[in-house]
Amino acid sequence: MESVVHNESGVPGLEPQPAPAGTSNIPELLPAPDEFPPIERRSDSDDFEIGPGVWDALNKNRDKPRSDEQYYFGRSGQLLYSITQGRDAIYRWTPEDGVKRLPF
């Protein structure tokens, strides 16, 4: 009988592989600082850090922020999208499409 090695999740065949010599298994998760969209504070009373595109969408819709703009990255470190919670909607930003409003 052949022995099957399981990873921590118990799925056979997904054992960790060593990285090639001179490289790392740890991906670069964050882009260089100049690749982040700018973050602005629009008033002293705001406790949230949000980029200008989402601020414009919030103001256009007379909405108020309820979270910081949260950025999500792909495995290779590319910026995929951001999510910001508003009082009346969620705002999703992508480099390709800009800001989309998703009402509750």
N, CA, C and O atoms as CSV, one atom per row, in Angstrom:
chain,resi,resn,atom,element,x,y,z
A,1,MET,N,N,0.842,-1.182,0.000
A,1,MET,CA,C,0.000,0.000,0.000
A,1,MET,C,C,0.883,1.240,0.000
A,1,MET,O,O,1.822,1.340,0.790
A,2,GLU,N,N,0.582,2.183,-0.886
A,2,GLU,CA,C,1.349,3.422,-0.999
A,2,GLU,C,C,0.878,4.425,0.038
A,2,GLU,O,O,-0.322,4.581,0.264
A,3,SER,N,N,1.833,5.109,0.671
A,3,SER,CA,C,1.516,6.114,1.673
A,3,SER,C,C,1.209,7.440,0.986
A,3,SER,O,O,1.947,7.858,0.094
A,4,VAL,N,N,0.128,8.107,1.392
A,4,VAL,CA,C,-0.240,9.405,0.845
A,4,VAL,C,C,0.016,10.456,1.923
A,4,VAL,O,O,-0.455,10.326,3.053
A,5,VAL,N,N,0.762,11.492,1.565
A,5,VAL,CA,C,1.050,12.567,2.501
A,5,VAL,C,C,-0.033,13.624,2.358
A,5,VAL,O,O,-0.391,14.011,1.246
A,6,HIS,N,N,-0.542,14.081,3.468
A,6,HIS,CA,C,-1.581,15.119,3.478
A,6,HIS,C,C,-0.993,16.411,4.007
A,6,HIS,O,O,-0.110,16.400,4.865
A,7,ASN,N,N,-1.493,17.535,3.483
A,7,ASN,CA,C,-1.097,18.828,4.045
A,7,ASN,C,C,-1.957,19.101,5.268
A,7,ASN,O,O,-2.747,18.248,5.671
A,8,GLU,N,N,-1.814,20.281,5.866
A,8,GLU,CA,C,-2.555,20.590,7.080
A,8,GLU,C,C,-4.067,20.537,6.890
A,8,GLU,O,O,-4.800,20.258,7.839
A,9,SER,N,N,-4.541,20.803,5.676
A,9,SER,CA,C,-5.990,20.768,5.444
A,9,SER,C,C,-6.485,19.358,5.194
A,9,SER,O,O,-7.693,19.144,5.090
A,10,GLY,N,N,-5.579,18.381,5.095
A,10,GLY,CA,C,-5.973,17.004,4.867
A,10,GLY,C,C,-6.177,16.649,3.409
A,10,GLY,O,O,-6.618,15.539,3.112
A,11,VAL,N,N,-5.873,17.547,2.491
A,11,VAL,CA,C,-6.057,17.297,1.072
A,11,VAL,C,C,-4.780,16.673,0.517
A,11,VAL,O,O,-3.714,17.283,0.607
A,12,PRO,N,N,-4.864,15.460,-0.059
A,12,PRO,CA,C,-3.647,14.847,-0.592
A,12,PRO,C,C,-3.151,15.586,-1.832
A,12,PRO,O,O,-3.942,16.132,-2.602
A,13,GLY,N,N,-1.836,15.595,-2.012
A,13,GLY,CA,C,-1.246,16.160,-3.216
A,13,GLY,C,C,-0.949,17.641,-3.146
A,13,GLY,O,O,-0.460,18.208,-4.124
A,14,LEU,N,N,-1.227,18.291,-2.026
A,14,LEU,CA,C,-0.976,19.729,-1.915
A,14,LEU,C,C,0.146,20.013,-0.917
A,14,LEU,O,O,0.114,21.005,-0.189
A,15,GLU,N,N,1.124,19.133,-0.901
A,15,GLU,CA,C,2.239,19.320,0.017
A,15,GLU,C,C,3.037,20.544,-0.403
A,15,GLU,O,O,3.147,20.827,-1.596
A,16,PRO,N,N,3.598,21.277,0.558
A,16,PRO,CA,C,4.404,22.440,0.202
A,16,PRO,C,C,5.641,22.034,-0.583
A,16,PRO,O,O,6.275,21.021,-0.288
A,17,GLN,N,N,5.970,22.826,-1.572
A,17,GLN,CA,C,7.145,22.570,-2.400
A,17,GLN,C,C,8.245,23.546,-2.014
A,17,GLN,O,O,7.962,24.709,-1.723
A,18,PRO,N,N,9.513,23.088,-2.008
A,18,PRO,CA,C,10.591,24.024,-1.691
A,18,PRO,C,C,10.731,25.062,-2.800
A,18,PRO,O,O,10.483,24.781,-3.972
A,19,ALA,N,N,11.131,26.257,-2.406
A,19,ALA,CA,C,11.375,27.332,-3.378
A,19,ALA,C,C,12.667,27.051,-4.125
A,19,ALA,O,O,13.591,26.478,-3.547
A,20,PRO,N,N,12.762,27.442,-5.405
A,20,PRO,CA,C,14.026,27.296,-6.133
A,20,PRO,C,C,15.141,28.046,-5.418
A,20,PRO,O,O,14.894,29.034,-4.727
A,21,ALA,N,N,16.342,27.581,-5.587
A,21,ALA,CA,C,17.496,28.200,-4.939
A,21,ALA,C,C,17.540,29.696,-5.249
A,21,ALA,O,O,17.341,30.104,-6.393
A,22,GLY,N,N,17.799,30.502,-4.236
A,22,GLY,CA,C,17.915,31.945,-4.409
A,22,GLY,C,C,16.589,32.682,-4.435
A,22,GLY,O,O,16.569,33.890,-4.669
A,23,THR,N,N,15.474,31.987,-4.200
A,23,THR,CA,C,14.156,32.635,-4.188
A,23,THR,C,C,13.467,32.335,-2.869
A,23,THR,O,O,14.032,31.666,-2.004
A,24,SER,N,N,12.246,32.829,-2.717
A,24,SER,CA,C,11.491,32.648,-1.483
A,24,SER,C,C,10.081,32.184,-1.820
A,24,SER,O,O,9.551,32.507,-2.883
A,25,ASN,N,N,9.474,31.421,-0.907
A,25,ASN,CA,C,8.064,31.039,-1.043
A,25,ASN,C,C,7.135,32.156,-0.601
A,25,ASN,O,O,5.926,32.062,-0.814
A,26,ILE,N,N,7.662,33.209,0.007
A,26,ILE,CA,C,6.842,34.309,0.516
A,26,ILE,C,C,6.684,35.354,-0.575
A,26,ILE,O,O,7.672,35.966,-0.982
A,27,PRO,N,N,5.445,35.577,-1.068
A,27,PRO,CA,C,5.247,36.574,-2.129
A,27,PRO,C,C,5.379,37.992,-1.595
A,27,PRO,O,O,5.194,38.241,-0.404
A,28,GLU,N,N,5.699,38.905,-2.484
A,28,GLU,CA,C,5.692,40.328,-2.139
A,28,GLU,C,C,4.224,40.746,-2.092
A,28,GLU,O,O,3.563,40.788,-3.129
A,29,LEU,N,N,3.706,41.054,-0.903
A,29,LEU,CA,C,2.285,41.331,-0.761
A,29,LEU,C,C,1.914,42.794,-0.963
A,29,LEU,O,O,0.782,43.094,-1.341
A,30,LEU,N,N,2.831,43.693,-0.720
A,30,LEU,CA,C,2.505,45.099,-0.842
A,30,LEU,C,C,3.303,45.737,-1.965
A,30,LEU,O,O,4.500,45.486,-2.101
A,31,PRO,N,N,2.651,46.554,-2.763
A,31,PRO,CA,C,3.386,47.257,-3.816
A,31,PRO,C,C,4.243,48.366,-3.218
A,31,PRO,O,O,4.141,48.684,-2.033
A,32,ALA,N,N,5.073,48.933,-4.048
A,32,ALA,CA,C,5.881,50.068,-3.610
A,32,ALA,C,C,4.956,51.193,-3.174
A,32,ALA,O,O,3.864,51.330,-3.724
A,33,PRO,N,N,5.369,52.013,-2.189
A,33,PRO,CA,C,4.484,53.075,-1.679
A,33,PRO,C,C,3.949,54.020,-2.750
A,33,PRO,O,O,2.841,54.534,-2.598
A,34,ASP,N,N,4.689,54.267,-3.818
A,34,ASP,CA,C,4.198,55.179,-4.844
A,34,ASP,C,C,3.110,54.568,-5.716
A,34,ASP,O,O,2.545,55.262,-6.561
A,35,GLU,N,N,2.795,53.258,-5.528
A,35,GLU,CA,C,1.736,52.613,-6.302
A,35,GLU,C,C,0.377,52.694,-5.607
A,35,GLU,O,O,-0.641,52.393,-6.229
A,36,PHE,N,N,0.333,53.095,-4.329
A,36,PHE,CA,C,-0.933,53.234,-3.627
A,36,PHE,C,C,-1.647,54.488,-4.098
A,36,PHE,O,O,-0.999,55.501,-4.360
A,37,PRO,N,N,-2.984,54.443,-4.214
A,37,PRO,CA,C,-3.719,55.678,-4.494
A,37,PRO,C,C,-3.539,56.646,-3.321
A,37,PRO,O,O,-3.344,56.194,-2.193
A,38,PRO,N,N,-3.596,57.948,-3.548
A,38,PRO,CA,C,-3.421,58.899,-2.448
A,38,PRO,C,C,-4.564,58.804,-1.450
A,38,PRO,O,O,-5.708,58.534,-1.816
A,39,ILE,N,N,-4.243,59.026,-0.211
A,39,ILE,CA,C,-5.243,59.006,0.856
A,39,ILE,C,C,-5.408,60.423,1.368
A,39,ILE,O,O,-4.429,61.139,1.574
A,40,GLU,N,N,-6.651,60.821,1.572
A,40,GLU,CA,C,-6.935,62.178,2.006
A,40,GLU,C,C,-7.844,62.176,3.215
A,40,GLU,O,O,-8.646,61.262,3.408
A,41,ARG,N,N,-7.713,63.196,4.015
A,41,ARG,CA,C,-8.684,63.473,5.066
A,41,ARG,C,C,-9.378,64.760,4.665
A,41,ARG,O,O,-8.706,65.749,4.370
A,42,ARG,N,N,-10.690,64.777,4.646
A,42,ARG,CA,C,-11.431,65.937,4.173
A,42,ARG,C,C,-11.826,66.893,5.290
A,42,ARG,O,O,-12.170,68.041,5.011
A,43,SER,N,N,-11.789,66.458,6.538
A,43,SER,CA,C,-12.053,67.375,7.642
A,43,SER,C,C,-11.429,66.806,8.898
A,43,SER,O,O,-11.110,65.619,8.955
A,44,ASP,N,N,-11.255,67.634,9.892
A,44,ASP,CA,C,-10.660,67.177,11.144
A,44,ASP,C,C,-11.545,66.185,11.880
A,44,ASP,O,O,-11.048,65.414,12.700
A,45,SER,N,N,-12.830,66.187,11.612
A,45,SER,CA,C,-13.739,65.287,12.319
A,45,SER,C,C,-13.766,63.885,11.717
A,45,SER,O,O,-14.295,62.959,12.332
A,46,ASP,N,N,-13.210,63.721,10.538
A,46,ASP,CA,C,-13.206,62.404,9.900
A,46,ASP,C,C,-12.130,61.529,10.522
A,46,ASP,O,O,-10.976,61.940,10.639
A,47,ASP,N,N,-12.504,60.342,10.912
A,47,ASP,CA,C,-11.549,59.397,11.471
A,47,ASP,C,C,-11.154,58.334,10.456
A,47,ASP,O,O,-10.522,57.346,10.830
A,48,PHE,N,N,-11.502,58.501,9.199
A,48,PHE,CA,C,-11.266,57.487,8.190
A,48,PHE,C,C,-10.312,57.983,7.114
A,48,PHE,O,O,-10.332,59.155,6.736
A,49,GLU,N,N,-9.479,57.073,6.630
A,49,GLU,CA,C,-8.550,57.395,5.549
A,49,GLU,C,C,-9.105,56.808,4.256
A,49,GLU,O,O,-9.269,55.596,4.123
A,50,ILE,N,N,-9.390,57.702,3.305
A,50,ILE,CA,C,-10.087,57.328,2.078
A,50,ILE,C,C,-9.485,58.098,0.920
A,50,ILE,O,O,-9.168,59.280,1.050
A,51,GLY,N,N,-9.326,57.422,-0.225
A,51,GLY,CA,C,-8.778,58.061,-1.414
A,51,GLY,C,C,-9.753,59.051,-2.030
A,51,GLY,O,O,-10.938,59.040,-1.695
A,52,PRO,N,N,-9.269,59.914,-2.933
A,52,PRO,CA,C,-10.098,60.987,-3.492
A,52,PRO,C,C,-11.283,60.488,-4.323
A,52,PRO,O,O,-12.344,61.112,-4.299
A,53,GLY,N,N,-11.133,59.387,-5.053
A,53,GLY,CA,C,-12.246,58.890,-5.865
A,53,GLY,C,C,-13.419,58.435,-5.024
A,53,GLY,O,O,-14.571,58.715,-5.357
A,54,VAL,N,N,-13.135,57.735,-3.936
A,54,VAL,CA,C,-14.205,57.286,-3.043
A,54,VAL,C,C,-14.809,58.475,-2.309
A,54,VAL,O,O,-16.025,58.528,-2.123
A,55,TRP,N,N,-13.973,59.443,-1.883
A,55,TRP,CA,C,-14.516,60.653,-1.241
A,55,TRP,C,C,-15.487,61.354,-2.169
A,55,TRP,O,O,-16.558,61.780,-1.739
A,56,ASP,N,N,-15.126,61.480,-3.437
A,56,ASP,CA,C,-16.019,62.147,-4.393
A,56,ASP,C,C,-17.343,61.405,-4.519
A,56,ASP,O,O,-18.404,62.028,-4.568
A,57,ALA,N,N,-17.284,60.053,-4.571
A,57,ALA,CA,C,-18.517,59.256,-4.678
A,57,ALA,C,C,-19.363,59.391,-3.411
A,57,ALA,O,O,-20.587,59.496,-3.491
A,58,LEU,N,N,-18.719,59.388,-2.251
A,58,LEU,CA,C,-19.460,59.582,-1.003
A,58,LEU,C,C,-20.175,60.934,-0.995
A,58,LEU,O,O,-21.360,61.021,-0.675
A,59,ASN,N,N,-19.437,61.982,-1.352
A,59,ASN,CA,C,-20.027,63.325,-1.354
A,59,ASN,C,C,-21.140,63.463,-2.388
A,59,ASN,O,O,-22.172,64.076,-2.114
A,60,LYS,N,N,-20.934,62.897,-3.570
A,60,LYS,CA,C,-21.944,62.961,-4.630
A,60,LYS,C,C,-23.256,62.325,-4.179
A,60,LYS,O,O,-24.336,62.784,-4.552
A,61,ASN,N,N,-23.159,61.266,-3.376
A,61,ASN,CA,C,-24.339,60.541,-2.912
A,61,ASN,C,C,-24.789,60.957,-1.509
A,61,ASN,O,O,-25.658,60.323,-0.911
A,62,ARG,N,N,-24.179,62.037,-0.994
A,62,ARG,CA,C,-24.507,62.545,0.342
A,62,ARG,C,C,-24.426,61.451,1.398
A,62,ARG,O,O,-25.255,61.372,2.305
A,63,ASP,N,N,-23.402,60.609,1.255
A,63,ASP,CA,C,-23.169,59.495,2.165
A,63,ASP,C,C,-22.046,59.865,3.127
A,63,ASP,O,O,-21.328,60.838,2.896
A,64,LYS,N,N,-21.892,59.112,4.181
A,64,LYS,CA,C,-20.837,59.323,5.170
A,64,LYS,C,C,-20.013,58.044,5.295
A,64,LYS,O,O,-20.572,56.947,5.281
A,65,PRO,N,N,-18.688,58.172,5.418
A,65,PRO,CA,C,-17.857,56.965,5.553
A,65,PRO,C,C,-18.068,56.291,6.902
A,65,PRO,O,O,-18.325,56.949,7.910
A,66,ARG,N,N,-17.954,54.969,6.900
A,66,ARG,CA,C,-18.042,54.171,8.128
A,66,ARG,C,C,-16.827,53.260,8.292
A,66,ARG,O,O,-16.775,52.448,9.216
A,67,SER,N,N,-15.838,53.400,7.379
A,67,SER,CA,C,-14.608,52.617,7.497
A,67,SER,C,C,-13.512,53.288,6.685
A,67,SER,O,O,-13.783,54.152,5.851
A,68,ASP,N,N,-12.270,52.883,6.935
A,68,ASP,CA,C,-11.174,53.266,6.060
A,68,ASP,C,C,-11.363,52.583,4.718
A,68,ASP,O,O,-12.099,51.602,4.612
A,69,GLU,N,N,-10.703,53.098,3.699
A,69,GLU,CA,C,-10.657,52.400,2.418
A,69,GLU,C,C,-9.682,51.238,2.591
A,69,GLU,O,O,-8.518,51.442,2.934
A,70,GLN,N,N,-10.162,50.026,2.352
A,70,GLN,CA,C,-9.365,48.816,2.566
A,70,GLN,C,C,-8.952,48.248,1.223
A,70,GLN,O,O,-9.795,47.986,0.366
A,71,TYR,N,N,-7.649,48.059,1.040
A,71,TYR,CA,C,-7.102,47.617,-0.239
A,71,TYR,C,C,-6.857,46.117,-0.240
A,71,TYR,O,O,-6.447,45.543,0.769
A,72,TYR,N,N,-7.114,45.482,-1.393
A,72,TYR,CA,C,-6.932,44.043,-1.565
A,72,TYR,C,C,-5.980,43.797,-2.730
A,72,TYR,O,O,-6.075,44.434,-3.779
A,73,PHE,N,N,-5.062,42.858,-2.520
A,73,PHE,CA,C,-3.992,42.604,-3.473
A,73,PHE,C,C,-4.026,41.162,-3.946
A,73,PHE,O,O,-4.464,40.269,-3.221
A,74,GLY,N,N,-3.552,40.940,-5.185
A,74,GLY,CA,C,-3.416,39.604,-5.728
A,74,GLY,C,C,-2.162,38.933,-5.199
A,74,GLY,O,O,-1.367,39.558,-4.497
A,75,ARG,N,N,-1.985,37.671,-5.530
A,75,ARG,CA,C,-0.831,36.909,-5.052
A,75,ARG,C,C,0.499,37.509,-5.468
A,75,ARG,O,O,1.479,37.413,-4.730
A,76,SER,N,N,0.545,38.119,-6.625
A,76,SER,CA,C,1.808,38.694,-7.092
A,76,SER,C,C,1.990,40.126,-6.591
A,76,SER,O,O,2.968,40.782,-6.950
A,77,GLY,N,N,1.059,40.622,-5.764
A,77,GLY,CA,C,1.191,41.933,-5.165
A,77,GLY,C,C,0.483,43.044,-5.906
A,77,GLY,O,O,0.545,44.195,-5.472
A,78,GLN,N,N,-0.194,42.747,-7.017
A,78,GLN,CA,C,-0.883,43.810,-7.749
A,78,GLN,C,C,-2.138,44.236,-6.993
A,78,GLN,O,O,-2.840,43.409,-6.410
A,79,LEU,N,N,-2.402,45.529,-7.014
A,79,LEU,CA,C,-3.588,46.074,-6.373
A,79,LEU,C,C,-4.808,45.676,-7.199
A,79,LEU,O,O,-4.894,46.016,-8.379
A,80,LEU,N,N,-5.757,44.955,-6.584
A,80,LEU,CA,C,-6.946,44.485,-7.297
A,80,LEU,C,C,-8.129,45.433,-7.122
A,80,LEU,O,O,-8.742,45.847,-8.106
A,81,TYR,N,N,-8.455,45.779,-5.879
A,81,TYR,CA,C,-9.610,46.625,-5.616
A,81,TYR,C,C,-9.553,47.138,-4.184
A,81,TYR,O,O,-8.729,46.697,-3.382
A,82,SER,N,N,-10.440,48.075,-3.879
A,82,SER,CA,C,-10.609,48.529,-2.500
A,82,SER,C,C,-12.088,48.524,-2.172
A,82,SER,O,O,-12.945,48.587,-3.054
A,83,ILE,N,N,-12.364,48.446,-0.881
A,83,ILE,CA,C,-13.731,48.468,-0.371
A,83,ILE,C,C,-13.797,49.526,0.728
A,83,ILE,O,O,-12.932,49.573,1.603
A,84,THR,N,N,-14.820,50.371,0.682
A,84,THR,CA,C,-15.074,51.343,1.740
A,84,THR,C,C,-16.545,51.234,2.125
A,84,THR,O,O,-17.421,51.263,1.262
A,85,GLN,N,N,-16.809,51.112,3.401
A,85,GLN,CA,C,-18.187,51.064,3.866
A,85,GLN,C,C,-18.685,52.476,4.119
A,85,GLN,O,O,-18.037,53.275,4.795
A,86,GLY,N,N,-19.841,52.757,3.563
A,86,GLY,CA,C,-20.509,54.023,3.812
A,86,GLY,C,C,-21.729,53.797,4.681
A,86,GLY,O,O,-22.065,52.655,4.994
A,87,ARG,N,N,-22.392,54.861,5.071
A,87,ARG,CA,C,-23.621,54.770,5.869
A,87,ARG,C,C,-24.738,54.099,5.072
A,87,ARG,O,O,-25.519,53.321,5.620
A,88,ASP,N,N,-24.809,54.413,3.745
A,88,ASP,CA,C,-25.920,53.948,2.918
A,88,ASP,C,C,-25.531,52.932,1.850
A,88,ASP,O,O,-26.403,52.361,1.195
A,89,ALA,N,N,-24.225,52.698,1.666
A,89,ALA,CA,C,-23.775,51.821,0.581
A,89,ALA,C,C,-22.333,51.386,0.828
A,89,ALA,O,O,-21.651,51.902,1.713
A,90,ILE,N,N,-21.898,50.440,0.035
A,90,ILE,CA,C,-20.494,50.034,-0.001
A,90,ILE,C,C,-19.919,50.566,-1.300
A,90,ILE,O,O,-20.568,50.504,-2.344
A,91,TYR,N,N,-18.714,51.083,-1.237
A,91,TYR,CA,C,-18.048,51.652,-2.410
A,91,TYR,C,C,-16.866,50.767,-2.762
A,91,TYR,O,O,-15.980,50.529,-1.941
A,92,ARG,N,N,-16.867,50.283,-4.005
A,92,ARG,CA,C,-15.805,49.407,-4.490
A,92,ARG,C,C,-15.042,50.148,-5.575
A,92,ARG,O,O,-15.634,50.628,-6.541
A,93,TRP,N,N,-13.716,50.240,-5.412
A,93,TRP,CA,C,-12.854,50.906,-6.389
A,93,TRP,C,C,-11.953,49.877,-7.043
A,93,TRP,O,O,-11.380,49.027,-6.362
A,94,THR,N,N,-11.823,49.949,-8.381
A,94,THR,CA,C,-10.840,49.141,-9.106
A,94,THR,C,C,-10.049,50.074,-10.013
A,94,THR,O,O,-10.564,51.102,-10.452
A,95,PRO,N,N,-8.790,49.715,-10.295
A,95,PRO,CA,C,-8.016,50.556,-11.199
A,95,PRO,C,C,-8.665,50.678,-12.577
A,95,PRO,O,O,-8.546,51.719,-13.224
A,96,GLU,N,N,-9.344,49.637,-13.029
A,96,GLU,CA,C,-9.950,49.630,-14.359
A,96,GLU,C,C,-11.254,50.408,-14.438
A,96,GLU,O,O,-11.511,51.087,-15.432
A,97,ASP,N,N,-12.088,50.315,-13.393
A,97,ASP,CA,C,-13.450,50.863,-13.459
A,97,ASP,C,C,-13.705,52.057,-12.555
A,97,ASP,O,O,-14.773,52.665,-12.631
A,98,GLY,N,N,-12.758,52.404,-11.708
A,98,GLY,CA,C,-13.007,53.493,-10.765
A,98,GLY,C,C,-13.921,53.047,-9.643
A,98,GLY,O,O,-13.843,51.901,-9.201
A,99,VAL,N,N,-14.787,53.933,-9.175
A,99,VAL,CA,C,-15.634,53.663,-8.012
A,99,VAL,C,C,-17.018,53.221,-8.477
A,99,VAL,O,O,-17.625,53.838,-9.351
A,100,LYS,N,N,-17.497,52.143,-7.874
A,100,LYS,CA,C,-18.871,51.665,-8.076
A,100,LYS,C,C,-19.566,51.672,-6.719
A,100,LYS,O,O,-18.986,51.269,-5.711
A,101,ARG,N,N,-20.804,52.130,-6.705
A,101,ARG,CA,C,-21.599,52.195,-5.475
A,101,ARG,C,C,-22.529,50.998,-5.416
A,101,ARG,O,O,-23.249,50.716,-6.373
A,102,LEU,N,N,-22.513,50.288,-4.284
A,102,LEU,CA,C,-23.354,49.116,-4.091
A,102,LEU,C,C,-24.289,49.402,-2.905
A,102,LEU,O,O,-23.902,49.190,-1.755
A,103,PRO,N,N,-25.532,49.886,-3.174
A,103,PRO,CA,C,-26.440,50.234,-2.064
A,103,PRO,C,C,-26.855,48.999,-1.272
A,103,PRO,O,O,-26.857,47.877,-1.779
A,104,PHE,N,N,-27.205,49.245,-0.017
A,104,PHE,CA,C,-27.679,48.140,0.851
A,104,PHE,C,C,-29.050,47.730,0.444
A,104,PHE,O,O,-29.626,46.822,1.043
